[in-house]
Amino acid sequence: MTDRQTKILEIVNQKKKVEVVTLSQMLEVSQVTIRKDLDALEELNFLTREHGYATMKNMSDISNRMAFCYETKQRIAEKASEIISDGETIMVESGSSCALLVKYLSETKKDITVITNSSYIARFIRETEGGVTKVIVLGGEYQKEAEVMVGPLVKTCAEAFYVDKLFMGTDGYIPGIGFTSGDMLRAEAAKSMADSARNSIILTDSSKFSEHGVVMQCRLKDINMVFTDDQVPLEAKDAMEQNGISSLSRYCFYDNRNCHMNERKIRMAVFVFTVKILLLICTKINT
């Protein structure tokens, strides 16, 4: 996907319906070029083409959710892949960032097994050869728009497994409390899968920290890592730190146990460095 196509997705997602001529003027390219880009994006199932304009799909449609902040989600997925080893079995919930993670794993890793409640993820990587060698789809009631399995059967199927890592998406955030979902059945499915994993990991772009789902998905104390971008609100960062989740910089994660870099350590290093400079200055003054 080109940078221009990414911008088109952002514009259409924001306005919901945009004319070809408007996109042409905003991006300073010909209408012919815009139409070619829209054709390519429609082929990827990111939007719908109509005569003279483009519209976004239903927000329950995972392809539509994936189109929003696509480039950021790609980078988050790439960063999250660093904690997954060749030969590992992971659980993956139905988020759009999670789908991109599985796709990236299939391109860069070896012998990965994915257990998921998302038929979309299974379909999304069907033509990708390599890294993901096995996909196990948990049974349940099928939600057509989201292409995901929900209901009590998901819990029954998930109980047959126990993995080190579960990766989840999210629809929103309640400050200081935790992450939320816009659908009760999908939230329950995520909780059921979390019971079968040692580490629960959130993948989300920072826009979700300004959204509010209607159902509690998971509390901060139950989350081990959060992969996101560097636009997370300060109050959310503080809440994570208070819950033992430390922050990193761009396209990184908050990890409540093993941070690659801990802000507290950085602050301490700065403090120690400052003290050393002051001591050096005092020594020179005394001599």
Contacts in CASP RR format, 6 or more apart in sequence:
PFRMAT RR
TARGET T0000
AUTHOR 0000-0000-0000
METHOD contacts of the structure
MODEL  1
MTDRQTKILEIVNQKKKVEVVTLSQMLEVSQVTIRKDLDALEELNFLTRE
HGYATMKNMSDISNRMAFCYETKQRIAEKASEIISDGETIMVESGSSCAL
LVKYLSETKKDITVITNSSYIARFIRETEGGVTKVIVLGGEYQKEAEVMV
GPLVKTCAEAFYVDKLFMGTDGYIPGIGFTSGDMLRAEAAKSMADSARNS
IILTDSSKFSEHGVVMQCRLKDINMVFTDDQVPLEAKDAMEQNGISSLSR
YCFYDNRNCHMNERKIRMAVFVFTVKILLLICTKINT
1 44 0 8 1.000
1 70 0 8 1.000
1 71 0 8 1.000
2 37 0 8 1.000
3 71 0 8 1.000
4 27 0 8 1.000
4 29 0 8 1.000
4 33 0 8 1.000
4 37 0 8 1.000
5 37 0 8 1.000
5 40 0 8 1.000
5 41 0 8 1.000
6 70 0 8 1.000
6 71 0 8 1.000
7 27 0 8 1.000
8 23 0 8 1.000
8 27 0 8 1.000
8 34 0 8 1.000
8 37 0 8 1.000
8 38 0 8 1.000
8 41 0 8 1.000
8 54 0 8 1.000
9 41 0 8 1.000
9 46 0 8 1.000
9 47 0 8 1.000
9 67 0 8 1.000
9 68 0 8 1.000
9 70 0 8 1.000
10 68 0 8 1.000
10 69 0 8 1.000
11 18 0 8 1.000
11 23 0 8 1.000
11 26 0 8 1.000
12 18 0 8 1.000
12 23 0 8 1.000
12 47 0 8 1.000
12 54 0 8 1.000
12 55 0 8 1.000
12 56 0 8 1.000
12 67 0 8 1.000
13 56 0 8 1.000
13 64 0 8 1.000
13 67 0 8 1.000
13 68 0 8 1.000
16 55 0 8 1.000
16 56 0 8 1.000
17 53 0 8 1.000
17 54 0 8 1.000
17 55 0 8 1.000
17 56 0 8 1.000
18 53 0 8 1.000
18 54 0 8 1.000
18 55 0 8 1.000
19 52 0 8 1.000
19 53 0 8 1.000
20 31 0 8 1.000
20 34 0 8 1.000
20 35 0 8 1.000
20 38 0 8 1.000
20 52 0 8 1.000
20 53 0 8 1.000
20 54 0 8 1.000
21 31 0 8 1.000
21 52 0 8 1.000
23 34 0 8 1.000
23 38 0 8 1.000
23 54 0 8 1.000
24 30 0 8 1.000
24 31 0 8 1.000
24 33 0 8 1.000
24 34 0 8 1.000
27 34 0 8 1.000
38 47 0 8 1.000
38 49 0 8 1.000
38 54 0 8 1.000
39 49 0 8 1.000
41 47 0 8 1.000
41 54 0 8 1.000
41 67 0 8 1.000
42 48 0 8 1.000
42 49 0 8 1.000
42 54 0 8 1.000
44 63 0 8 1.000
45 57 0 8 1.000
45 63 0 8 1.000
46 57 0 8 1.000
46 63 0 8 1.000
46 64 0 8 1.000
46 66 0 8 1.000
46 67 0 8 1.000
46 70 0 8 1.000
47 54 0 8 1.000
47 55 0 8 1.000
47 56 0 8 1.000
47 57 0 8 1.000
47 64 0 8 1.000
47 67 0 8 1.000
48 54 0 8 1.000
48 55 0 8 1.000
48 56 0 8 1.000
48 57 0 8 1.000
56 64 0 8 1.000
56 67 0 8 1.000
57 63 0 8 1.000
57 64 0 8 1.000
58 64 0 8 1.000
58 145 0 8 1.000
59 65 0 8 1.000
60 143 0 8 1.000
60 145 0 8 1.000
60 146 0 8 1.000
60 183 0 8 1.000
61 145 0 8 1.000
61 146 0 8 1.000
62 94 0 8 1.000
62 95 0 8 1.000
62 96 0 8 1.000
62 99 0 8 1.000
62 118 0 8 1.000
62 120 0 8 1.000
62 146 0 8 1.000
62 147 0 8 1.000
62 148 0 8 1.000
63 120 0 8 1.000
65 95 0 8 1.000
65 96 0 8 1.000
66 73 0 8 1.000
66 96 0 8 1.000
66 99 0 8 1.000
66 100 0 8 1.000
68 96 0 8 1.000
68 205 0 8 1.000
68 207 0 8 1.000
69 205 0 8 1.000
69 207 0 8 1.000
72 205 0 8 1.000
72 206 0 8 1.000
72 229 0 8 1.000
72 251 0 8 1.000
73 96 0 8 1.000
73 97 0 8 1.000
73 100 0 8 1.000
73 203 0 8 1.000
73 205 0 8 1.000
74 100 0 8 1.000
74 104 0 8 1.000
75 229 0 8 1.000
75 251 0 8 1.000
76 97 0 8 1.000
76 100 0 8 1.000
76 203 0 8 1.000
76 204 0 8 1.000
76 205 0 8 1.000
76 227 0 8 1.000
76 228 0 8 1.000
76 229 0 8 1.000
76 251 0 8 1.000
77 97 0 8 1.000
77 100 0 8 1.000
77 101 0 8 1.000
77 103 0 8 1.000
77 104 0 8 1.000
77 203 0 8 1.000
78 104 0 8 1.000
78 251 0 8 1.000
79 227 0 8 1.000
79 251 0 8 1.000
79 252 0 8 1.000
79 253 0 8 1.000
80 97 0 8 1.000
80 101 0 8 1.000
80 167 0 8 1.000
80 201 0 8 1.000
80 203 0 8 1.000
80 227 0 8 1.000
80 253 0 8 1.000
81 101 0 8 1.000
81 104 0 8 1.000
81 105 0 8 1.000
81 108 0 8 1.000
81 109 0 8 1.000
83 165 0 8 1.000
83 225 0 8 1.000
84 90 0 8 1.000
84 105 0 8 1.000
84 109 0 8 1.000
84 112 0 8 1.000
84 165 0 8 1.000
85 109 0 8 1.000
86 109 0 8 1.000
86 110 0 8 1.000
86 111 0 8 1.000
86 112 0 8 1.000
87 109 0 8 1.000
87 110 0 8 1.000
87 111 0 8 1.000
87 112 0 8 1.000
87 113 0 8 1.000
88 112 0 8 1.000
88 113 0 8 1.000
88 164 0 8 1.000
88 165 0 8 1.000
89 112 0 8 1.000
89 113 0 8 1.000
89 114 0 8 1.000
89 115 0 8 1.000
89 161 0 8 1.000
89 163 0 8 1.000
90 112 0 8 1.000
90 113 0 8 1.000
90 114 0 8 1.000
90 115 0 8 1.000
90 163 0 8 1.000
90 164 0 8 1.000
90 165 0 8 1.000
90 166 0 8 1.000
90 167 0 8 1.000
91 114 0 8 1.000
91 115 0 8 1.000
91 116 0 8 1.000
91 158 0 8 1.000
91 161 0 8 1.000
91 163 0 8 1.000
91 165 0 8 1.000
91 166 0 8 1.000
91 167 0 8 1.000
91 193 0 8 1.000
91 196 0 8 1.000
91 197 0 8 1.000
92 98 0 8 1.000
92 101 0 8 1.000
92 102 0 8 1.000
92 114 0 8 1.000
92 115 0 8 1.000
92 116 0 8 1.000
92 118 0 8 1.000
92 121 0 8 1.000
92 166 0 8 1.000
92 167 0 8 1.000
93 116 0 8 1.000
93 117 0 8 1.000
93 118 0 8 1.000
93 166 0 8 1.000
93 167 0 8 1.000
93 168 0 8 1.000
93 169 0 8 1.000
93 189 0 8 1.000
93 190 0 8 1.000
93 193 0 8 1.000
94 116 0 8 1.000
94 117 0 8 1.000
94 118 0 8 1.000
94 120 0 8 1.000
94 121 0 8 1.000
94 146 0 8 1.000
94 147 0 8 1.000
94 148 0 8 1.000
94 169 0 8 1.000
94 186 0 8 1.000
94 189 0 8 1.000
95 118 0 8 1.000
95 168 0 8 1.000
95 169 0 8 1.000
95 203 0 8 1.000
96 169 0 8 1.000
97 169 0 8 1.000
97 203 0 8 1.000
97 204 0 8 1.000
97 205 0 8 1.000
97 227 0 8 1.000
98 116 0 8 1.000
98 118 0 8 1.000
98 121 0 8 1.000
98 167 0 8 1.000
98 168 0 8 1.000
98 169 0 8 1.000
98 203 0 8 1.000
99 118 0 8 1.000
99 120 0 8 1.000
99 121 0 8 1.000
99 124 0 8 1.000
101 167 0 8 1.000
101 203 0 8 1.000
102 114 0 8 1.000
102 116 0 8 1.000
102 121 0 8 1.000
102 124 0 8 1.000
102 125 0 8 1.000
102 132 0 8 1.000
103 124 0 8 1.000
103 125 0 8 1.000
103 128 0 8 1.000
105 112 0 8 1.000
105 114 0 8 1.000
105 131 0 8 1.000
105 132 0 8 1.000
106 112 0 8 1.000
106 125 0 8 1.000
106 128 0 8 1.000
106 129 0 8 1.000
106 130 0 8 1.000
106 131 0 8 1.000
106 132 0 8 1.000
107 128 0 8 1.000
107 130 0 8 1.000
107 131 0 8 1.000
108 131 0 8 1.000
109 131 0 8 1.000
109 132 0 8 1.000
110 130 0 8 1.000
110 131 0 8 1.000
111 131 0 8 1.000
111 133 0 8 1.000
112 131 0 8 1.000
112 132 0 8 1.000
112 133 0 8 1.000
112 134 0 8 1.000
113 132 0 8 1.000
113 133 0 8 1.000
113 134 0 8 1.000
113 135 0 8 1.000
113 136 0 8 1.000
114 121 0 8 1.000
114 132 0 8 1.000
114 134 0 8 1.000
114 135 0 8 1.000
114 136 0 8 1.000
115 136 0 8 1.000
115 138 0 8 1.000
115 158 0 8 1.000
115 161 0 8 1.000
115 163 0 8 1.000
116 122 0 8 1.000
116 135 0 8 1.000
116 136 0 8 1.000
116 137 0 8 1.000
116 138 0 8 1.000
117 137 0 8 1.000
117 138 0 8 1.000
117 139 0 8 1.000
117 140 0 8 1.000
117 148 0 8 1.000
117 149 0 8 1.000
117 150 0 8 1.000
117 154 0 8 1.000
117 158 0 8 1.000
117 189 0 8 1.000
117 193 0 8 1.000
118 137 0 8 1.000
118 147 0 8 1.000
118 148 0 8 1.000
118 149 0 8 1.000
119 137 0 8 1.000
119 142 0 8 1.000
119 147 0 8 1.000
119 148 0 8 1.000
119 149 0 8 1.000
120 146 0 8 1.000
120 147 0 8 1.000
120 148 0 8 1.000
121 135 0 8 1.000
122 135 0 8 1.000
122 137 0 8 1.000
123 147 0 8 1.000
125 132 0 8 1.000
125 135 0 8 1.000
136 161 0 8 1.000
137 149 0 8 1.000
138 149 0 8 1.000
138 153 0 8 1.000
138 154 0 8 1.000
138 157 0 8 1.000
138 158 0 8 1.000
138 193 0 8 1.000
139 149 0 8 1.000
139 153 0 8 1.000
139 154 0 8 1.000
139 157 0 8 1.000
140 149 0 8 1.000
140 150 0 8 1.000
140 151 0 8 1.000
140 153 0 8 1.000
140 154 0 8 1.000
140 157 0 8 1.000
141 149 0 8 1.000
141 150 0 8 1.000
141 151 0 8 1.000
141 153 0 8 1.000
141 185 0 8 1.000
142 148 0 8 1.000
142 149 0 8 1.000
143 149 0 8 1.000
143 150 0 8 1.000
143 183 0 8 1.000
143 185 0 8 1.000
143 186 0 8 1.000
146 183 0 8 1.000
146 186 0 8 1.000
148 186 0 8 1.000
148 189 0 8 1.000
149 189 0 8 1.000
150 183 0 8 1.000
150 185 0 8 1.000
150 186 0 8 1.000
150 188 0 8 1.000
150 189 0 8 1.000
151 185 0 8 1.000
151 188 0 8 1.000
151 189 0 8 1.000
154 188 0 8 1.000
154 189 0 8 1.000
154 192 0 8 1.000
154 193 0 8 1.000
155 188 0 8 1.000
155 189 0 8 1.000
155 192 0 8 1.000
155 195 0 8 1.000
158 192 0 8 1.000
158 193 0 8 1.000
158 195 0 8 1.000
158 196 0 8 1.000
159 192 0 8 1.000
159 195 0 8 1.000
159 196 0 8 1.000
161 196 0 8 1.000
162 196 0 8 1.000
162 197 0 8 1.000
162 198 0 8 1.000
163 196 0 8 1.000
163 197 0 8 1.000
163 198 0 8 1.000
164 197 0 8 1.000
164 198 0 8 1.000
164 199 0 8 1.000
165 197 0 8 1.000
165 198 0 8 1.000
165 199 0 8 1.000
165 201 0 8 1.000
166 193 0 8 1.000
166 194 0 8 1.000
166 196 0 8 1.000
166 197 0 8 1.000
166 199 0 8 1.000
166 200 0 8 1.000
166 201 0 8 1.000
167 201 0 8 1.000
167 203 0 8 1.000
168 190 0 8 1.000
168 193 0 8 1.000
168 194 0 8 1.000
168 200 0 8 1.000
168 201 0 8 1.000
168 202 0 8 1.000
168 203 0 8 1.000
168 217 0 8 1.000
168 218 0 8 1.000
169 190 0 8 1.000
169 202 0 8 1.000
169 203 0 8 1.000
169 204 0 8 1.000
170 179 0 8 1.000
170 180 0 8 1.000
170 181 0 8 1.000
170 202 0 8 1.000
170 204 0 8 1.000
170 208 0 8 1.000
170 217 0 8 1.000
171 180 0 8 1.000
171 181 0 8 1.000
171 182 0 8 1.000
171 183 0 8 1.000
171 208 0 8 1.000
171 211 0 8 1.000
171 213 0 8 1.000
171 217 0 8 1.000
172 179 0 8 1.000
172 180 0 8 1.000
172 181 0 8 1.000
172 182 0 8 1.000
172 204 0 8 1.000
172 208 0 8 1.000
172 209 0 8 1.000
172 211 0 8 1.000
172 212 0 8 1.000
172 213 0 8 1.000
173 179 0 8 1.000
173 180 0 8 1.000
173 208 0 8 1.000
173 209 0 8 1.000
173 210 0 8 1.000
173 211 0 8 1.000
173 212 0 8 1.000
173 236 0 8 1.000
174 180 0 8 1.000
174 212 0 8 1.000
174 216 0 8 1.000
175 235 0 8 1.000
175 236 0 8 1.000
175 239 0 8 1.000
176 220 0 8 1.000
176 235 0 8 1.000
176 236 0 8 1.000
176 239 0 8 1.000
176 242 0 8 1.000
176 243 0 8 1.000
177 216 0 8 1.000
177 219 0 8 1.000
177 220 0 8 1.000
178 216 0 8 1.000
178 217 0 8 1.000
178 218 0 8 1.000
178 219 0 8 1.000
178 220 0 8 1.000
178 223 0 8 1.000
179 202 0 8 1.000
179 204 0 8 1.000
179 208 0 8 1.000
179 217 0 8 1.000
179 218 0 8 1.000
179 223 0 8 1.000
180 187 0 8 1.000
180 212 0 8 1.000
180 213 0 8 1.000
180 214 0 8 1.000
180 215 0 8 1.000
180 216 0 8 1.000
180 217 0 8 1.000
181 187 0 8 1.000
181 190 0 8 1.000
181 213 0 8 1.000
181 214 0 8 1.000
181 215 0 8 1.000
181 216 0 8 1.000
181 217 0 8 1.000
182 213 0 8 1.000
182 214 0 8 1.000
182 215 0 8 1.000
183 215 0 8 1.000
184 214 0 8 1.000
184 215 0 8 1.000
187 215 0 8 1.000
187 216 0 8 1.000
187 217 0 8 1.000
190 217 0 8 1.000
190 218 0 8 1.000
191 217 0 8 1.000
191 218 0 8 1.000
194 200 0 8 1.000
194 218 0 8 1.000
194 222 0 8 1.000
199 224 0 8 1.000
199 225 0 8 1.000
200 218 0 8 1.000
200 222 0 8 1.000
200 223 0 8 1.000
200 224 0 8 1.000
201 223 0 8 1.000
201 224 0 8 1.000
201 225 0 8 1.000
201 226 0 8 1.000
201 227 0 8 1.000
201 253 0 8 1.000
202 218 0 8 1.000
202 223 0 8 1.000
202 225 0 8 1.000
202 226 0 8 1.000
202 227 0 8 1.000
202 228 0 8 1.000
203 227 0 8 1.000
203 228 0 8 1.000
204 226 0 8 1.000
204 227 0 8 1.000
204 228 0 8 1.000
205 228 0 8 1.000
205 229 0 8 1.000
206 228 0 8 1.000
206 229 0 8 1.000
206 230 0 8 1.000
206 231 0 8 1.000
206 232 0 8 1.000
206 233 0 8 1.000
207 231 0 8 1.000
209 228 0 8 1.000
209 232 0 8 1.000
209 233 0 8 1.000
209 236 0 8 1.000
210 233 0 8 1.000
220 239 0 8 1.000
220 240 0 8 1.000
220 243 0 8 1.000
220 245 0 8 1.000
221 243 0 8 1.000
223 245 0 8 1.000
223 256 0 8 1.000
224 255 0 8 1.000
224 256 0 8 1.000
224 257 0 8 1.000
225 245 0 8 1.000
225 253 0 8 1.000
225 254 0 8 1.000
225 255 0 8 1.000
225 256 0 8 1.000
226 240 0 8 1.000
226 245 0 8 1.000
226 253 0 8 1.000
226 254 0 8 1.000
227 251 0 8 1.000
227 252 0 8 1.000
227 253 0 8 1.000
228 252 0 8 1.000
228 253 0 8 1.000
228 254 0 8 1.000
229 250 0 8 1.000
229 251 0 8 1.000
230 249 0 8 1.000
230 250 0 8 1.000
230 251 0 8 1.000
230 252 0 8 1.000
232 247 0 8 1.000
237 247 0 8 1.000
237 254 0 8 1.000
240 246 0 8 1.000
240 247 0 8 1.000
240 254 0 8 1.000
241 247 0 8 1.000
241 263 0 8 1.000
241 264 0 8 1.000
243 256 0 8 1.000
244 256 0 8 1.000
245 254 0 8 1.000
245 255 0 8 1.000
245 256 0 8 1.000
246 254 0 8 1.000
246 255 0 8 1.000
246 256 0 8 1.000
246 259 0 8 1.000
246 262 0 8 1.000
246 263 0 8 1.000
246 264 0 8 1.000
247 254 0 8 1.000
247 263 0 8 1.000
248 254 0 8 1.000
248 259 0 8 1.000
248 260 0 8 1.000
248 261 0 8 1.000
248 263 0 8 1.000
249 261 0 8 1.000
252 260 0 8 1.000
252 261 0 8 1.000
END
